[in-house]
Structures are given as structure tokens and as C-alpha cells.
Amino acid sequence: MAALVEVTALYDSDPDEVFASALQFDELLDAMSGLAVYEGLPPGTVAEEGKTYTVDVTFWGLIKMKGHVMHVEKLDKANRVLQSRESGNGITRWDHHLSVRPENTCARWVDRIVVEAGWQTPFVARFARFVYTRRHKHRQALEITRQILPA
């Protein structure tokens, strides 16, 4: 059974600038520093629709996940939406829908991730909630909400 992880964050920034930063893999690498190291993403890489990126990810310097596949299925810059499909290492589905919308004078970033990993799904969902929350804390979000629901 799949799980839906939803993490939202409010930023005191322009929505277009927030979305542009979300497309920068260097920003991802910075937000994940101290937790994960990604091998296979050249510096300056920007998410592009239709592109597939295969990386090795090492968590906490101990757990290496080889061949994690990230496919950018949809990128709509005008509406500030990114849809990716990821998989690897026992995770059969990690569908990430990222959107940024204006909210008063701020930007609301919403991550919705559907995860499926067999019997490990509840653990993977908690890990996803932790990782995305940590990223938003690193980016200094004004507020963060998070939840896990059945998908």
C-alpha cells in the first residue's frame, strides 16, 4: 500500500525565485549537506523536463544507495510545478509533485510525495517526511507543516 507524504513550507520570498531555486540541484545538495551525499549530479545541474538522472546517494556516510533514478516527468515554469518519478533500492515508487504558489506577500512551497516500498512503505514515508522537513528548515522556512496519509 502506498503512502502520501505532504510537507508545506512558507517562505518570505517571491514565488518565482523560490521555484527557480527548487530547480537547482546545487540547492538540493546544500540543503542535504550533513545528511546525504549525491554522486552523479554535475555542479550547476538544473532540472529539465524529460531528463533522467541516476545517482548514488550515501546517507550519514554509512548507507549507500546505488542507482537511484530521478526522472523529471513534467516541468511547468509558468505555473511553478515540477513532477518527478523516482525509484531504486527497494523503493518502487517515489512520485514527487512540487508546487510553489503565492500566498499574500510570501511563497507557499508544497511537496506531495507518494511512496511505495512494499512492507517498508511506513518507514520510507517517515523518512521522506523527515528529509523534506529538514530541507525546509535548512532553507529557513517561516513555517512548516507535514503529514502522512494513505495514498
VMD Tcl script that builds the backbone (N, CA, C; Angstrom):
set m [mol new atoms 453]
animate dup $m
set s [atomselect $m all]
$s set {name element resname resid chain x y z} {
  {N N MET 1 A 0.839 -1.177 0.000}
  {CA C MET 1 A 0.000 0.000 0.000}
  {C C MET 1 A 0.886 1.243 0.000}
  {N N ALA 2 A 0.545 2.214 -0.791}
  {CA C ALA 2 A 1.304 3.459 -0.906}
  {C C ALA 2 A 0.910 4.432 0.208}
  {N N ALA 3 A 1.814 5.368 0.467}
  {CA C ALA 3 A 1.561 6.425 1.442}
  {C C ALA 3 A 1.793 7.774 0.767}
  {N N LEU 4 A 1.047 8.763 1.210}
  {CA C LEU 4 A 1.197 10.133 0.721}
  {C C LEU 4 A 1.839 10.969 1.817}
  {N N VAL 5 A 2.968 11.568 1.494}
  {CA C VAL 5 A 3.653 12.468 2.406}
  {C C VAL 5 A 3.450 13.873 1.875}
  {N N GLU 6 A 2.965 14.758 2.725}
  {CA C GLU 6 A 2.778 16.151 2.309}
  {C C GLU 6 A 3.512 17.057 3.284}
  {N N VAL 7 A 4.405 17.867 2.738}
  {CA C VAL 7 A 5.156 18.830 3.526}
  {C C VAL 7 A 4.991 20.182 2.849}
  {N N THR 8 A 4.524 21.168 3.602}
  {CA C THR 8 A 4.368 22.513 3.052}
  {C C THR 8 A 5.222 23.476 3.867}
  {N N ALA 9 A 5.718 24.492 3.169}
  {CA C ALA 9 A 6.573 25.469 3.831}
  {C C ALA 9 A 6.250 26.860 3.289}
  {N N LEU 10 A 6.303 27.818 4.174}
  {CA C LEU 10 A 6.044 29.209 3.807}
  {C C LEU 10 A 7.362 29.968 3.823}
  {N N TYR 11 A 7.608 30.713 2.735}
  {CA C TYR 11 A 8.840 31.496 2.598}
  {C C TYR 11 A 8.512 32.960 2.386}
  {N N ASP 12 A 9.294 33.814 3.007}
  {CA C ASP 12 A 9.160 35.260 2.829}
  {C C ASP 12 A 9.971 35.659 1.598}
  {N N SER 13 A 9.537 35.164 0.448}
  {CA C SER 13 A 10.257 35.385 -0.805}
  {C C SER 13 A 9.272 35.393 -1.961}
  {N N ASP 14 A 9.758 35.835 -3.097}
  {CA C ASP 14 A 8.984 35.840 -4.330}
  {C C ASP 14 A 8.777 34.395 -4.810}
  {N N PRO 15 A 7.558 33.995 -5.157}
  {CA C PRO 15 A 7.303 32.611 -5.590}
  {C C PRO 15 A 8.155 32.177 -6.787}
  {N N ASP 16 A 8.384 33.072 -7.748}
  {CA C ASP 16 A 9.203 32.708 -8.901}
  {C C ASP 16 A 10.644 32.421 -8.483}
  {N N GLU 17 A 11.172 33.201 -7.556}
  {CA C GLU 17 A 12.535 32.968 -7.065}
  {C C GLU 17 A 12.622 31.661 -6.281}
  {N N VAL 18 A 11.604 31.388 -5.460}
  {CA C VAL 18 A 11.583 30.144 -4.685}
  {C C VAL 18 A 11.535 28.947 -5.623}
  {N N PHE 19 A 10.695 29.015 -6.652}
  {CA C PHE 19 A 10.592 27.894 -7.587}
  {C C PHE 19 A 11.894 27.722 -8.372}
  {N N ALA 20 A 12.483 28.820 -8.801}
  {CA C ALA 20 A 13.751 28.741 -9.541}
  {C C ALA 20 A 14.822 28.058 -8.687}
  {N N SER 21 A 14.842 28.352 -7.396}
  {CA C SER 21 A 15.837 27.712 -6.526}
  {C C SER 21 A 15.547 26.217 -6.372}
  {N N ALA 22 A 14.263 25.844 -6.415}
  {CA C ALA 22 A 13.888 24.434 -6.280}
  {C C ALA 22 A 14.396 23.591 -7.450}
  {N N LEU 23 A 14.634 24.215 -8.577}
  {CA C LEU 23 A 15.087 23.501 -9.771}
  {C C LEU 23 A 16.599 23.289 -9.802}
  {N N GLN 24 A 17.308 23.942 -8.900}
  {CA C GLN 24 A 18.768 23.876 -8.849}
  {C C GLN 24 A 19.209 22.679 -8.011}
  {N N PHE 25 A 19.894 21.733 -8.624}
  {CA C PHE 25 A 20.374 20.591 -7.857}
  {C C PHE 25 A 21.442 20.997 -6.848}
  {N N ASP 26 A 22.180 22.079 -7.124}
  {CA C ASP 26 A 23.151 22.568 -6.141}
  {C C ASP 26 A 22.444 22.969 -4.848}
  {N N GLU 27 A 21.248 23.515 -4.969}
  {CA C GLU 27 A 20.470 23.900 -3.794}
  {C C GLU 27 A 20.050 22.655 -3.018}
  {N N LEU 28 A 19.682 21.600 -3.735}
  {CA C LEU 28 A 19.343 20.321 -3.097}
  {C C LEU 28 A 20.554 19.773 -2.348}
  {N N LEU 29 A 21.714 19.787 -2.992}
  {CA C LEU 29 A 22.928 19.269 -2.367}
  {C C LEU 29 A 23.264 20.049 -1.101}
  {N N ASP 30 A 23.090 21.364 -1.146}
  {CA C ASP 30 A 23.354 22.193 0.028}
  {C C ASP 30 A 22.363 21.885 1.147}
  {N N ALA 31 A 21.080 21.780 0.803}
  {CA C ALA 31 A 20.051 21.508 1.817}
  {C C ALA 31 A 20.224 20.141 2.458}
  {N N MET 32 A 20.839 19.206 1.736}
  {CA C MET 32 A 21.023 17.849 2.253}
  {C C MET 32 A 22.403 17.646 2.881}
  {N N SER 33 A 23.229 18.687 2.900}
  {CA C SER 33 A 24.576 18.533 3.448}
  {C C SER 33 A 24.510 18.070 4.896}
  {N N GLY 34 A 25.412 17.176 5.239}
  {CA C GLY 34 A 25.433 16.595 6.574}
  {C C GLY 34 A 24.533 15.381 6.710}
  {N N LEU 35 A 23.630 15.198 5.768}
  {CA C LEU 35 A 22.723 14.046 5.786}
  {C C LEU 35 A 23.020 13.106 4.626}
  {N N ALA 36 A 23.173 13.685 3.434}
  {CA C ALA 36 A 23.352 12.845 2.249}
  {C C ALA 36 A 24.354 13.462 1.281}
  {N N VAL 37 A 25.064 12.577 0.602}
  {CA C VAL 37 A 25.982 12.973 -0.464}
  {C C VAL 37 A 25.483 12.315 -1.743}
  {N N TYR 38 A 25.330 13.109 -2.789}
  {CA C TYR 38 A 24.857 12.624 -4.084}
  {C C TYR 38 A 26.033 12.556 -5.041}
  {N N GLU 39 A 26.253 11.397 -5.631}
  {CA C GLU 39 A 27.294 11.236 -6.646}
  {C C GLU 39 A 26.600 11.050 -7.990}
  {N N GLY 40 A 27.008 11.840 -8.975}
  {CA C GLY 40 A 26.436 11.703 -10.308}
  {C C GLY 40 A 25.685 12.926 -10.771}
  {N N LEU 41 A 25.615 13.959 -9.950}
  {CA C LEU 41 A 24.987 15.222 -10.352}
  {C C LEU 41 A 26.089 16.261 -10.559}
  {N N PRO 42 A 26.401 16.582 -11.799}
  {CA C PRO 42 A 27.444 17.585 -12.029}
  {C C PRO 42 A 27.036 18.937 -11.433}
  {N N PRO 43 A 28.015 19.704 -10.932}
  {CA C PRO 43 A 27.708 21.038 -10.390}
  {C C PRO 43 A 26.977 21.888 -11.430}
  {N N GLY 44 A 26.025 22.677 -10.952}
  {CA C GLY 44 A 25.276 23.563 -11.835}
  {C C GLY 44 A 24.121 22.907 -12.563}
  {N N THR 45 A 23.829 21.644 -12.257}
  {CA C THR 45 A 22.738 20.936 -12.926}
  {C C THR 45 A 21.397 21.538 -12.523}
  {N N VAL 46 A 20.558 21.765 -13.523}
  {CA C VAL 46 A 19.213 22.305 -13.311}
  {C C VAL 46 A 18.223 21.274 -13.841}
  {N N ALA 47 A 17.147 21.027 -13.087}
  {CA C ALA 47 A 16.132 20.063 -13.510}
  {C C ALA 47 A 15.557 20.467 -14.867}
  {N N GLU 48 A 15.446 19.477 -15.756}
  {CA C GLU 48 A 14.882 19.705 -17.084}
  {C C GLU 48 A 13.815 18.651 -17.361}
  {N N GLU 49 A 12.707 19.084 -17.937}
  {CA C GLU 49 A 11.637 18.150 -18.272}
  {C C GLU 49 A 12.151 17.079 -19.227}
  {N N GLY 50 A 11.775 15.830 -18.932}
  {CA C GLY 50 A 12.141 14.708 -19.774}
  {C C GLY 50 A 13.498 14.103 -19.463}
  {N N LYS 51 A 14.293 14.742 -18.618}
  {CA C LYS 51 A 15.624 14.246 -18.281}
  {C C LYS 51 A 15.548 13.232 -17.151}
  {N N THR 52 A 16.435 12.254 -17.207}
  {CA C THR 52 A 16.567 11.249 -16.161}
  {C C THR 52 A 17.968 11.352 -15.579}
  {N N TYR 53 A 18.042 11.393 -14.267}
  {CA C TYR 53 A 19.308 11.489 -13.558}
  {C C TYR 53 A 19.452 10.241 -12.697}
  {N N THR 54 A 20.571 9.560 -12.810}
  {CA C THR 54 A 20.839 8.380 -11.995}
  {C C THR 54 A 22.007 8.710 -11.080}
  {N N VAL 55 A 21.779 8.566 -9.780}
  {CA C VAL 55 A 22.775 8.964 -8.789}
  {C C VAL 55 A 22.970 7.869 -7.747}
  {N N ASP 56 A 24.107 7.937 -7.098}
  {CA C ASP 56 A 24.345 7.123 -5.908}
  {C C ASP 56 A 24.228 8.076 -4.727}
  {N N VAL 57 A 23.481 7.680 -3.721}
  {CA C VAL 57 A 23.251 8.538 -2.555}
  {C C VAL 57 A 23.784 7.816 -1.323}
  {N N THR 58 A 24.596 8.525 -0.544}
  {CA C THR 58 A 25.115 7.969 0.702}
  {C C THR 58 A 24.553 8.786 1.858}
  {N N PHE 59 A 23.811 8.133 2.753}
  {CA C PHE 59 A 23.211 8.789 3.907}
  {C C PHE 59 A 24.088 8.596 5.131}
  {N N TRP 60 A 24.307 9.676 5.854}
  {CA C TRP 60 A 25.077 9.682 7.100}
  {C C TRP 60 A 26.462 9.051 6.932}
  {N N GLY 61 A 26.969 9.033 5.712}
  {CA C GLY 61 A 28.282 8.462 5.465}
  {C C GLY 61 A 28.324 6.949 5.578}
  {N N LEU 62 A 27.169 6.310 5.775}
  {CA C LEU 62 A 27.125 4.871 6.035}
  {C C LEU 62 A 26.298 4.066 5.045}
  {N N ILE 63 A 25.129 4.574 4.709}
  {CA C ILE 63 A 24.169 3.814 3.909}
  {C C ILE 63 A 24.242 4.300 2.464}
  {N N LYS 64 A 24.737 3.440 1.581}
  {CA C LYS 64 A 24.885 3.817 0.178}
  {C C LYS 64 A 23.780 3.182 -0.649}
  {N N MET 65 A 23.074 4.010 -1.373}
  {CA C MET 65 A 22.013 3.566 -2.270}
  {C C MET 65 A 22.492 3.821 -3.692}
  {N N LYS 66 A 22.850 2.764 -4.384}
  {CA C LYS 66 A 23.376 2.894 -5.743}
  {C C LYS 66 A 22.234 2.887 -6.758}
  {N N GLY 67 A 22.407 3.697 -7.789}
  {CA C GLY 67 A 21.481 3.672 -8.910}
  {C C GLY 67 A 20.103 4.231 -8.629}
  {N N HIS 68 A 20.012 5.259 -7.782}
  {CA C HIS 68 A 18.707 5.905 -7.546}
  {C C HIS 68 A 18.354 6.709 -8.798}
  {N N VAL 69 A 17.185 6.464 -9.355}
  {CA C VAL 69 A 16.764 7.086 -10.610}
  {C C VAL 69 A 15.761 8.203 -10.325}
  {N N MET 70 A 16.044 9.387 -10.877}
  {CA C MET 70 A 15.144 10.536 -10.759}
  {C C MET 70 A 14.781 10.983 -12.182}
  {N N HIS 71 A 13.513 10.874 -12.527}
  {CA C HIS 71 A 13.047 11.278 -13.856}
  {C C HIS 71 A 12.131 12.489 -13.710}
  {N N VAL 72 A 12.462 13.577 -14.394}
  {CA C VAL 72 A 11.626 14.785 -14.375}
  {C C VAL 72 A 10.560 14.602 -15.447}
  {N N GLU 73 A 9.386 14.242 -14.990}
  {CA C GLU 73 A 8.284 13.947 -15.902}
  {C C GLU 73 A 7.643 15.215 -16.458}
  {N N LYS 74 A 7.464 16.214 -15.589}
  {CA C LYS 74 A 6.785 17.446 -16.007}
  {C C LYS 74 A 7.453 18.628 -15.319}
  {N N LEU 75 A 7.675 19.681 -16.090}
  {CA C LEU 75 A 8.199 20.924 -15.542}
  {C C LEU 75 A 7.432 22.066 -16.181}
  {N N ASP 76 A 6.628 22.742 -15.392}
  {CA C ASP 76 A 5.809 23.859 -15.855}
  {C C ASP 76 A 6.255 25.105 -15.090}
  {N N LYS 77 A 7.189 25.849 -15.678}
  {CA C LYS 77 A 7.742 27.020 -15.003}
  {C C LYS 77 A 6.699 28.117 -14.821}
  {N N ALA 78 A 5.810 28.273 -15.789}
  {CA C ALA 78 A 4.797 29.330 -15.699}
  {C C ALA 78 A 3.888 29.132 -14.495}
  {N N ASN 79 A 3.542 27.883 -14.205}
  {CA C ASN 79 A 2.663 27.578 -13.071}
  {C C ASN 79 A 3.430 27.098 -11.848}
  {N N ARG 80 A 4.763 27.083 -11.942}
  {CA C ARG 80 A 5.650 26.688 -10.840}
  {C C ARG 80 A 5.310 25.283 -10.322}
  {N N VAL 81 A 5.354 24.301 -11.237}
  {CA C VAL 81 A 5.050 22.906 -10.897}
  {C C VAL 81 A 6.136 22.003 -11.473}
  {N N LEU 82 A 6.571 21.050 -10.659}
  {CA C LEU 82 A 7.521 20.024 -11.081}
  {C C LEU 82 A 6.979 18.682 -10.627}
  {N N GLN 83 A 6.983 17.704 -11.530}
  {CA C GLN 83 A 6.573 16.340 -11.192}
  {C C GLN 83 A 7.720 15.411 -11.555}
  {N N SER 84 A 8.217 14.681 -10.565}
  {CA C SER 84 A 9.272 13.710 -10.842}
  {C C SER 84 A 8.835 12.331 -10.376}
  {N N ARG 85 A 9.459 11.334 -10.986}
  {CA C ARG 85 A 9.233 9.940 -10.611}
  {C C ARG 85 A 10.605 9.376 -10.273}
  {N N GLU 86 A 10.696 8.807 -9.064}
  {CA C GLU 86 A 11.969 8.271 -8.610}
  {C C GLU 86 A 11.781 6.826 -8.167}
  {N N SER 87 A 12.880 6.087 -8.204}
  {CA C SER 87 A 12.832 4.692 -7.756}
  {C C SER 87 A 14.245 4.177 -7.553}
  {N N GLY 88 A 14.312 3.051 -6.872}
  {CA C GLY 88 A 15.586 2.375 -6.672}
  {C C GLY 88 A 15.729 1.853 -5.265}
  {N N ASN 89 A 16.535 0.814 -5.111}
  {CA C ASN 89 A 16.874 0.268 -3.798}
  {C C ASN 89 A 15.653 -0.109 -2.966}
  {N N GLY 90 A 14.741 -0.836 -3.570}
  {CA C GLY 90 A 13.557 -1.295 -2.843}
  {C C GLY 90 A 12.394 -0.321 -2.876}
  {N N ILE 91 A 12.629 0.890 -3.344}
  {CA C ILE 91 A 11.549 1.879 -3.473}
  {C C ILE 91 A 11.024 1.777 -4.898}
  {N N THR 92 A 9.821 1.258 -5.027}
  {CA C THR 92 A 9.258 1.070 -6.361}
  {C C THR 92 A 8.586 2.335 -6.875}
  {N N ARG 93 A 8.222 3.217 -5.947}
  {CA C ARG 93 A 7.540 4.447 -6.355}
  {C C ARG 93 A 7.871 5.559 -5.378}
  {N N TRP 94 A 8.348 6.653 -5.931}
  {CA C TRP 94 A 8.585 7.884 -5.163}
  {C C TRP 94 A 8.200 8.990 -6.123}
  {N N ASP 95 A 6.906 9.268 -6.212}
  {CA C ASP 95 A 6.392 10.290 -7.124}
  {C C ASP 95 A 6.307 11.607 -6.368}
  {N N HIS 96 A 7.085 12.574 -6.814}
  {CA C HIS 96 A 7.190 13.854 -6.121}
  {C C HIS 96 A 6.541 14.946 -6.960}
  {N N HIS 97 A 5.523 15.577 -6.392}
  {CA C HIS 97 A 4.856 16.719 -7.025}
  {C C HIS 97 A 5.212 17.939 -6.191}
  {N N LEU 98 A 5.950 18.859 -6.790}
  {CA C LEU 98 A 6.389 20.076 -6.105}
  {C C LEU 98 A 5.689 21.262 -6.753}
  {N N SER 99 A 5.107 22.117 -5.927}
  {CA C SER 99 A 4.493 23.330 -6.466}
  {C C SER 99 A 4.789 24.498 -5.535}
  {N N VAL 100 A 4.850 25.670 -6.129}
  {CA C VAL 100 A 5.045 26.901 -5.369}
  {C C VAL 100 A 3.973 27.870 -5.821}
  {N N ARG 101 A 3.272 28.445 -4.845}
  {CA C ARG 101 A 2.205 29.389 -5.187}
  {C C ARG 101 A 2.323 30.630 -4.299}
  {N N PRO 102 A 1.831 31.753 -4.806}
  {CA C PRO 102 A 1.850 32.962 -3.977}
  {C C PRO 102 A 0.862 32.845 -2.832}
  {N N GLU 103 A 1.226 33.417 -1.703}
  {CA C GLU 103 A 0.330 33.476 -0.544}
  {C C GLU 103 A 0.603 34.808 0.151}
  {N N ASN 104 A -0.311 35.750 -0.037}
  {CA C ASN 104 A -0.116 37.130 0.424}
  {C C ASN 104 A 1.192 37.649 -0.173}
  {N N THR 105 A 2.140 38.043 0.619}
  {CA C THR 105 A 3.421 38.541 0.098}
  {C C THR 105 A 4.504 37.460 0.156}
  {N N CYS 106 A 4.100 36.223 0.392}
  {CA C CYS 106 A 5.049 35.124 0.571}
  {C C CYS 106 A 4.885 34.075 -0.530}
  {N N ALA 107 A 5.610 32.988 -0.372}
  {CA C ALA 107 A 5.524 31.850 -1.289}
  {C C ALA 107 A 5.251 30.592 -0.481}
  {N N ARG 108 A 4.280 29.811 -0.919}
  {CA C ARG 108 A 3.946 28.535 -0.276}
  {C C ARG 108 A 4.475 27.404 -1.161}
  {N N TRP 109 A 5.428 26.645 -0.649}
  {CA C TRP 109 A 6.043 25.511 -1.344}
  {C C TRP 109 A 5.358 24.259 -0.815}
  {N N VAL 110 A 4.827 23.444 -1.704}
  {CA C VAL 110 A 4.144 22.205 -1.317}
  {C C VAL 110 A 4.842 21.022 -1.980}
  {N N ASP 111 A 5.303 20.090 -1.155}
  {CA C ASP 111 A 5.854 18.822 -1.615}
  {C C ASP 111 A 4.820 17.752 -1.310}
  {N N ARG 112 A 4.396 17.011 -2.339}
  {CA C ARG 112 A 3.499 15.864 -2.174}
  {C C ARG 112 A 4.212 14.665 -2.781}
  {N N ILE 113 A 4.501 13.690 -1.941}
  {CA C ILE 113 A 5.269 12.537 -2.363}
  {C C ILE 113 A 4.456 11.272 -2.108}
  {N N VAL 114 A 4.235 10.493 -3.145}
  {CA C VAL 114 A 3.601 9.184 -2.994}
  {C C VAL 114 A 4.729 8.167 -3.000}
  {N N VAL 115 A 4.834 7.418 -1.897}
  {CA C VAL 115 A 5.896 6.426 -1.779}
  {C C VAL 115 A 5.300 5.025 -1.682}
  {N N GLU 116 A 6.025 4.093 -2.298}
  {CA C GLU 116 A 5.643 2.695 -2.230}
  {C C GLU 116 A 6.930 1.879 -2.176}
  {N N ALA 117 A 7.047 1.066 -1.132}
  {CA C ALA 117 A 8.255 0.263 -0.936}
  {C C ALA 117 A 7.923 -1.038 -0.228}
  {N N GLY 118 A 6.800 -1.643 -0.628}
  {CA C GLY 118 A 6.402 -2.909 -0.008}
  {C C GLY 118 A 6.188 -2.745 1.490}
  {N N TRP 119 A 6.664 -3.724 2.246}
  {CA C TRP 119 A 6.471 -3.696 3.701}
  {C C TRP 119 A 7.217 -2.539 4.359}
  {N N GLN 120 A 8.176 -1.945 3.636}
  {CA C GLN 120 A 8.949 -0.838 4.185}
  {C C GLN 120 A 8.276 0.533 3.981}
  {N N THR 121 A 7.133 0.550 3.312}
  {CA C THR 121 A 6.472 1.818 2.990}
  {C C THR 121 A 6.293 2.735 4.203}
  {N N PRO 122 A 5.804 2.255 5.362}
  {CA C PRO 122 A 5.643 3.178 6.502}
  {C C PRO 122 A 6.962 3.819 6.937}
  {N N PHE 123 A 8.044 3.073 6.857}
  {CA C PHE 123 A 9.354 3.603 7.251}
  {C C PHE 123 A 9.877 4.599 6.218}
  {N N VAL 124 A 9.685 4.269 4.947}
  {CA C VAL 124 A 10.126 5.157 3.870}
  {C C VAL 124 A 9.327 6.454 3.909}
  {N N ALA 125 A 8.033 6.372 4.204}
  {CA C ALA 125 A 7.207 7.576 4.303}
  {C C ALA 125 A 7.691 8.475 5.443}
  {N N ARG 126 A 8.010 7.898 6.576}
  {CA C ARG 126 A 8.538 8.695 7.702}
  {C C ARG 126 A 9.884 9.323 7.344}
  {N N PHE 127 A 10.702 8.567 6.630}
  {CA C PHE 127 A 11.988 9.091 6.201}
  {C C PHE 127 A 11.781 10.258 5.236}
  {N N ALA 128 A 10.852 10.118 4.290}
  {CA C ALA 128 A 10.563 11.206 3.346}
  {C C ALA 128 A 10.087 12.448 4.097}
  {N N ARG 129 A 9.210 12.261 5.068}
  {CA C ARG 129 A 8.727 13.402 5.861}
  {C C ARG 129 A 9.892 14.083 6.573}
  {N N PHE 130 A 10.782 13.290 7.145}
  {CA C PHE 130 A 11.957 13.837 7.831}
  {C C PHE 130 A 12.848 14.618 6.858}
  {N N VAL 131 A 13.147 14.017 5.701}
  {CA C VAL 131 A 14.056 14.638 4.736}
  {C C VAL 131 A 13.499 15.959 4.215}
  {N N TYR 132 A 12.239 15.980 3.802}
  {CA C TYR 132 A 11.677 17.213 3.244}
  {C C TYR 132 A 11.510 18.283 4.320}
  {N N THR 133 A 11.181 17.889 5.525}
  {CA C THR 133 A 11.111 18.844 6.635}
  {C C THR 133 A 12.484 19.439 6.894}
  {N N ARG 134 A 13.487 18.582 6.923}
  {CA C ARG 134 A 14.858 19.041 7.152}
  {C C ARG 134 A 15.295 20.025 6.066}
  {N N ARG 135 A 14.966 19.730 4.816}
  {CA C ARG 135 A 15.329 20.633 3.713}
  {C C ARG 135 A 14.721 22.021 3.925}
  {N N HIS 136 A 13.447 22.046 4.319}
  {CA C HIS 136 A 12.791 23.347 4.508}
  {C C HIS 136 A 13.344 24.086 5.720}
  {N N LYS 137 A 13.722 23.359 6.759}
  {CA C LYS 137 A 14.373 24.011 7.907}
  {C C LYS 137 A 15.698 24.620 7.477}
  {N N HIS 138 A 16.448 23.881 6.673}
  {CA C HIS 138 A 17.733 24.364 6.175}
  {C C HIS 138 A 17.549 25.624 5.327}
  {N N ARG 139 A 16.460 25.671 4.577}
  {CA C ARG 139 A 16.170 26.828 3.718}
  {C C ARG 139 A 15.553 27.986 4.512}
  {N N GLN 140 A 15.370 27.774 5.808}
  {CA C GLN 140 A 14.844 28.783 6.731}
  {C C GLN 140 A 13.407 29.199 6.410}
  {N N ALA 141 A 12.554 28.213 6.245}
  {CA C ALA 141 A 11.123 28.474 6.040}
  {C C ALA 141 A 10.535 29.137 7.285}
  {N N LEU 142 A 9.554 29.986 7.066}
  {CA C LEU 142 A 8.882 30.665 8.177}
  {C C LEU 142 A 8.031 29.694 8.984}
  {N N GLU 143 A 7.414 28.762 8.284}
  {CA C GLU 143 A 6.600 27.727 8.948}
  {C C GLU 143 A 6.594 26.482 8.082}
  {N N ILE 144 A 6.434 25.344 8.731}
  {CA C ILE 144 A 6.428 24.057 8.033}
  {C C ILE 144 A 5.319 23.199 8.631}
  {N N THR 145 A 4.523 22.594 7.763}
  {CA C THR 145 A 3.537 21.610 8.212}
  {C C THR 145 A 3.830 20.307 7.472}
  {N N ARG 146 A 3.476 19.185 8.096}
  {CA C ARG 146 A 3.764 17.896 7.480}
  {C C ARG 146 A 2.750 16.861 7.944}
  {N N GLN 147 A 2.475 15.916 7.045}
  {CA C GLN 147 A 1.564 14.835 7.393}
  {C C GLN 147 A 1.811 13.630 6.490}
  {N N ILE 148 A 1.403 12.472 6.981}
  {CA C ILE 148 A 1.437 11.237 6.191}
  {C C ILE 148 A 0.014 10.683 6.162}
  {N N LEU 149 A -0.436 10.371 4.959}
  {CA C LEU 149 A -1.804 9.875 4.751}
  {C C LEU 149 A -1.757 8.628 3.862}
  {N N PRO 150 A -2.811 7.824 3.866}
  {CA C PRO 150 A -2.874 6.744 2.877}
  {C C PRO 150 A -2.970 7.362 1.480}
  {N N ALA 151 A -2.323 6.747 0.519}
  {CA C ALA 151 A -2.370 7.298 -0.843}
  {C C ALA 151 A -3.585 6.785 -1.604}
}
mol reanalyze $m
mol bondsrecalc $m
mol representation Tube
mol addrep $m
